[in-house]
């Protein structure tokens, strides 16, 4: 099969590789398309080292089941599916507690097991979610990142406020905007990239005034997690408010116990999602057409154009996806 291979940080080539083997509990998917996200960019740049080179990246995938393992019902052949790319063990303490997002043996497509930027992908059958074949490809590549957002809001454990601030409106921030707007929240956004702020505004959010230091929010979502973004988020957090982190920046930020206590703030981190509750809910939500997450997509590339897709992704105002096959 053809696959996009990261041969070294910053360089991808499309070449032939062996077809993946199908285990007894697996399905093999003819990949239709794959969305790009921040973790893919981290592997691409070398900030998150690939397990080996060459390496197949990508995890936000959809496609059609073309082969099944011997313990998988043959009726699944031909299903259009979206991939839940984090396969968990169900045996560790965190899995037994229902917090599969913290599974100590998690196998993640494109991160520590071969990725989806290839003509075929093998995953455990229970992590391939059937969807209507008539759904738009742009919506399908957004199901996985939308699930990250839905899980974060489920974990918020508080009624949503009338207004919220999102710091960082890359694809994850844009999807958070759509999810909050769908729930009737007045969404304000902040980003250092004015094109992304303008795009978020076209989706229904409003730009947070950069010189308005009086406005405070009971909910602030930081999708970046950098010291700079966290400074902005903390400065706009209302007393007793919640700062919800989705970003995975590993640099420390400054926050004293005094500021934390006097601000009576809640800091909550949310990592991916828990199986099966979050993916199940998001698939149903998108199928109902209550949210059309593909609205955040602005750039599409064929598989042969994968190098340019990664090179230009940082300049995109919305989400980029790669069409692997005609669908």
ChimeraX attribute file (.defattr): number of C-alpha atoms within 10 A of each C-alpha:
attribute: neighborCount
match mode: 1-to-1
recipient: residues
	/A:1	11
	/A:2	17
	/A:3	25
	/A:4	27
	/A:5	23
	/A:6	22
	/A:7	17
	/A:8	18
	/A:9	18
	/A:10	15
	/A:11	15
	/A:12	22
	/A:13	17
	/A:14	19
	/A:15	12
	/A:16	13
	/A:17	13
	/A:18	9
	/A:19	15
	/A:20	13
	/A:21	12
	/A:22	17
	/A:23	17
	/A:24	13
	/A:25	15
	/A:26	21
	/A:27	29
	/A:28	25
	/A:29	29
	/A:30	23
	/A:31	28
	/A:32	26
	/A:33	31
	/A:34	31
	/A:35	27
	/A:36	24
	/A:37	21
	/A:38	16
	/A:39	17
	/A:40	20
	/A:41	20
	/A:42	15
	/A:43	22
	/A:44	24
	/A:45	18
	/A:46	13
	/A:47	11
	/A:48	14
	/A:49	14
	/A:50	23
	/A:51	13
	/A:52	11
	/A:53	12
	/A:54	16
	/A:55	23
	/A:56	24
	/A:57	28
	/A:58	26
	/A:59	29
	/A:60	26
	/A:61	32
	/A:62	32
	/A:63	31
	/A:64	24
	/A:65	23
	/A:66	16
	/A:67	18
	/A:68	23
	/A:69	17
	/A:70	13
	/A:71	12
	/A:72	18
	/A:73	12
	/A:74	11
	/A:75	8
	/A:76	18
	/A:77	16
	/A:78	16
	/A:79	18
	/A:80	24
	/A:81	24
	/A:82	28
	/A:83	30
	/A:84	27
	/A:85	24
	/A:86	24
	/A:87	20
	/A:88	21
	/A:89	14
	/A:90	18
	/A:91	13
	/A:92	15
	/A:93	13
	/A:94	15
	/A:95	20
	/A:96	12
	/A:97	11
	/A:98	15
	/A:99	15
	/A:100	25
	/A:101	18
	/A:102	18
	/A:103	21
	/A:104	15
	/A:105	14
	/A:106	18
	/A:107	16
	/A:108	18
	/A:109	24
	/A:110	23
	/A:111	22
	/A:112	15
	/A:113	19
	/A:114	21
	/A:115	26
	/A:116	31
	/A:117	31
	/A:118	28
	/A:119	21
	/A:120	23
	/A:121	25
	/A:122	25
	/A:123	25
	/A:124	22
	/A:125	23
	/A:126	15
	/A:127	20
	/A:128	26
	/A:129	16
	/A:130	19
	/A:131	19
	/A:132	12
	/A:133	15
	/A:134	8
	/A:135	13
	/A:136	12
	/A:137	20
	/A:138	24
	/A:139	21
	/A:140	30
	/A:141	30
	/A:142	30
	/A:143	27
	/A:144	26
	/A:145	23
	/A:146	28
	/A:147	24
	/A:148	22
	/A:149	29
	/A:150	23
	/A:151	21
	/A:152	23
	/A:153	18
	/A:154	12
	/A:155	14
	/A:156	18
	/A:157	8
	/A:158	10
	/A:159	7
	/A:160	15
	/A:161	14
	/A:162	14
	/A:163	17
	/A:164	23
	/A:165	27
	/A:166	27
	/A:167	24
	/A:168	24
	/A:169	28
	/A:170	25
	/A:171	26
	/A:172	25
	/A:173	28
	/A:174	31
	/A:175	29
	/A:176	25
	/A:177	29
	/A:178	25
	/A:179	21
	/A:180	22
	/A:181	18
	/A:182	12
	/A:183	11
	/A:184	13
	/A:185	18
	/A:186	17
	/A:187	24
	/A:188	22
	/A:189	25
	/A:190	24
	/A:191	22
	/A:192	11
	/A:193	13
	/A:194	13
	/A:195	15
	/A:196	23
	/A:197	24
	/A:198	17
	/A:199	19
	/A:200	29
	/A:201	17
	/A:202	10
	/A:203	16
	/A:204	13
	/A:205	23
	/A:206	19
	/A:207	17
	/A:208	17
	/A:209	11
	/A:210	9
	/A:211	7
	/A:212	9
	/A:213	9
	/A:214	8
	/A:215	12
	/A:216	19
	/A:217	24
	/A:218	20
	/A:219	25
	/A:220	28
	/A:221	28
	/A:222	26
	/A:223	25
	/A:224	23
	/A:225	24
	/A:226	17
	/A:227	15
	/A:228	11
	/A:229	20
	/A:230	24
	/A:231	14
	/A:232	17
	/A:233	25
	/A:234	23
	/A:235	14
	/A:236	22
	/A:237	23
	/A:238	19
	/A:239	16
	/A:240	16
	/A:241	20
	/A:242	21
	/A:243	26
	/A:244	23
	/A:245	21
	/A:246	21
	/A:247	21
	/A:248	15
	/A:249	12
	/A:250	9
	/A:251	8
	/A:252	10
	/A:253	14
	/A:254	10
	/A:255	11
	/A:256	9
	/A:257	8
	/A:258	9
	/A:259	12
	/A:260	15
	/A:261	12
	/A:262	11
	/A:263	15
	/A:264	14
	/A:265	18
	/A:266	18
	/A:267	13
	/A:268	14
	/A:269	17
	/A:270	19
	/A:271	15
	/A:272	20
	/A:273	25
	/A:274	21
	/A:275	20
	/A:276	13
	/A:277	12
	/A:278	20
	/A:279	24
	/A:280	15
	/A:281	14
	/A:282	21
	/A:283	20
	/A:284	12
	/A:285	16
	/A:286	20
	/A:287	16
	/A:288	10
	/A:289	11
	/A:290	11
	/A:291	18
	/A:292	20
	/A:293	23
	/A:294	19
	/A:295	16
	/A:296	24
	/A:297	20
	/A:298	14
	/A:299	16
	/A:300	18
	/A:301	17
	/A:302	15
	/A:303	23
	/A:304	17
	/A:305	16
	/A:306	23
	/A:307	20
	/A:308	12
	/A:309	20
	/A:310	23
	/A:311	14
	/A:312	12
	/A:313	19
	/A:314	14
	/A:315	11
	/A:316	16
	/A:317	23
	/A:318	23
	/A:319	25
	/A:320	24
	/A:321	27
	/A:322	24
	/A:323	22
	/A:324	27
	/A:325	14
	/A:326	8
	/A:327	13
